[in-house]
Amino acid sequence: MMLTLLIAGPKQSGNDIDVYLQPLIDDLKKLWNGIEGVYDAVKGEYFKLRAVLFWTINDFPAYGNLSGSIVKGYNACPVCVDETKPYRLKHSKKMVFMQNRRHLPRHYPYRKQSAAFDNTVENDVAPIPLSGEEKYLLVRHVLDVMHIEKNCCDAILGTLLNILGKSKDGAAARMDMVKMGIRTDLQARPSPNRSKLPLGSWNLLLEEKKIVCRSFFSMKISSRFSSNVRNLVSMEDLRLVGLKSHDCHTIMQILLPIALRSVLAKPVRYAIIRFCLFFKAIYSKVIDVSKLKQMQADLVDIVCLLEKFFPPSFFDIMIHLTVHLVREVELCGPVFLRWMYPFERYMKVFRGYVRNHNFPDGCIAENYIVEEAIKFCSDRFLDEGATTAGIPTKSLSRLCNGCKRLSGLVMVAVPYKQLQLAHLCVLRNTEDATPYFIEHMEFLKLIYPDIKKKKKWLREKQNATFADWLKERVANEMMFSHNQVSEALRWMAGGLRDLVPTYSGYHVIGVDFSTKDQDNKRTVQNSGVHLVADAMQVASAKDNNTKTRDMDFFGVIREIWEVDYYKFRVPLFKCDWVERSKGIKVDELGFTLVKLNRLGRSNDPFVLATHVKQVFYIEDPLDTDWSVVVRCPDRDYEGTLADEESDQIEVEHQPFIPTMPSVDTLDDLVGHQPSIHIQDGNEGIWIDN
């Protein structure tokens, strides 16, 4: 249920929102007690309707307004409450939440490493949240993961790139560290007019800033994946600007781990990447409950690592709230069922209703009522199976078909060998042709008994002769009136036209694909494809004893064909496939990397358009010869239920790796230990005295 209140006035109501919520509270009380006389149209009887409100979802400031909880000061955490125990930074004039080590096991080494943290030994235990005996529900108001992720992303990017107004670092933060007795060598070094702040482990060198910003600036991503990243990068100031919630979502989980691959010290870099991977894990559509305990342990370890490498001013309430996200997943289920994205999108719809800016509330109310009335009338008065009012049947059928062209066609005469390869690709992926492939293979083994164990040779022989054999086989079977040959297979057996319609763009089941040449003219990248196929594995070129298993193939679309069988057409992608043996690798962080200029499988370039998944490639900052593979979310909702709202469907991204990478942090040492909190070199941050 989305509660929309149109409250007129120059500012939000704040804590006075309870006045406007009073009618809702009255209705919820009535629903709790039950409403008699509600009619069940299916059973044809009356029943008592009862309902309960499980929880609400808001950003964190509204959390305090709605729930009455304190979200600032010493008890800012609504879960820890009195056990929050923050530390006030005198010079930064803010509360920070650094007692994350108390969530660790009792004898964990971090508890005794005072110098690496806040100069204290941690002996406290983790606070116990309120139980059901103290309140009716364990979770009344859920934490908004979307805004928590956005604030964490802003804090990391702002601190790394030293963005004015976003950075958690500065002269005040350095003075606070001196007062705490930690990392005192990072204090400001005064000069006559300006002071110099040495670069800490969390600061990027000038050249590293250029690498990170250049990496973001050069990223070409798929359409509908996110906004154009290039527009968010300012190469003059070396910073990212204008980030929206979904931009932070994409950057935090996908793009930032790639951009940081060649900068920072390895422990610092791995700690940040592990933090990003945690958000990827918690956003999963399916979560194994048995792994939640380990996920929580990994998160606490990550936050403690960040506490080692970042200044105390970095750890505001948003970083602290991440410690409680796993608990809410355990109690409330996956994040996608209770995040803010559907409501944020719907607010955009409301803003689109406004025509008179002097009376926005009236415009929204009027348009909403009209739209609701039309939908009600459509559901009640249109016949069953009728289309939605106002949408032509032709448009619906094109979408439900799953495929459509996105460009004009160009007729091309292709060589006979290419036509046969395309024809063979269609036949191998046609279910009706499968029995004939089996029959043909047995026929080959019968006429070549001496080499029937050489699977590779037989497969190549079948590829070369099957089309002609099938044409003759189907023709013979058609001589009988009671044959079992399907109509589609009849047309396929007859062969295809010599002229092939080609396109530069094609829409397949909710995803836009395009050729590499078309991508070179645009700011998006829609030509990358990923295929999981049952393929033969050979040890060498002379190996005839092959093994068959599922393999991953990555490539780039060069041409888009519609092979014409006179009665119907089948869309195919002609791709440049990356060689598997030396062109694909997976590194220790789980990134899949491909070398796009190392090609293979030139004798099998075609694939059905409906069999591939879309990916895009980002140049690896570590080695420009390699590219990092990013898998796009599946968008298979078009053509399904008529009342399904497509803009509210989110499909998770493929994670880089199922487990968190480890970091060598000298955990066997206690007390004072070697530190990496200061950068080498003479660079620094200059501030006016």
Beta strands, then each sheet from edge to edge (+ up, - down):
strand 1: 35-40
strand 2: 45-49
strand 3: 56-57
strand 4: 87-89
strand 5: 94-96
strand 6: 141-142
strand 7: 189-190
strand 8: 194-198
strand 9: 233-234
strand 10: 239-240
strand 11: 403-405
strand 12: 410-413
strand 13: 499-503
strand 14: 505-508
strand 15: 511-514
strand 16: 528-537
strand 17: 547-564
strand 18: 569-578
strand 19: 584-586
strand 20: 592-594
strand 21: 599-600
strand 22: 606-608
strand 23: 613-619
strand 24: 627-631
strand 25: 684-688
sheet 1: 1+ 2-
sheet 2: 3+ 6+
sheet 3: 4+ 5-
sheet 4: 7+ 8- 25+
sheet 5: 9+ 10-
sheet 6: 11+ 14- 15+
sheet 7: 12+ 13- 17+ 16- 23+ 24- 20+ 19-
sheet 8: 12+ 13- 17+ 18- 21+
sheet 9: 12+ 13- 17+ 18- 22+
end
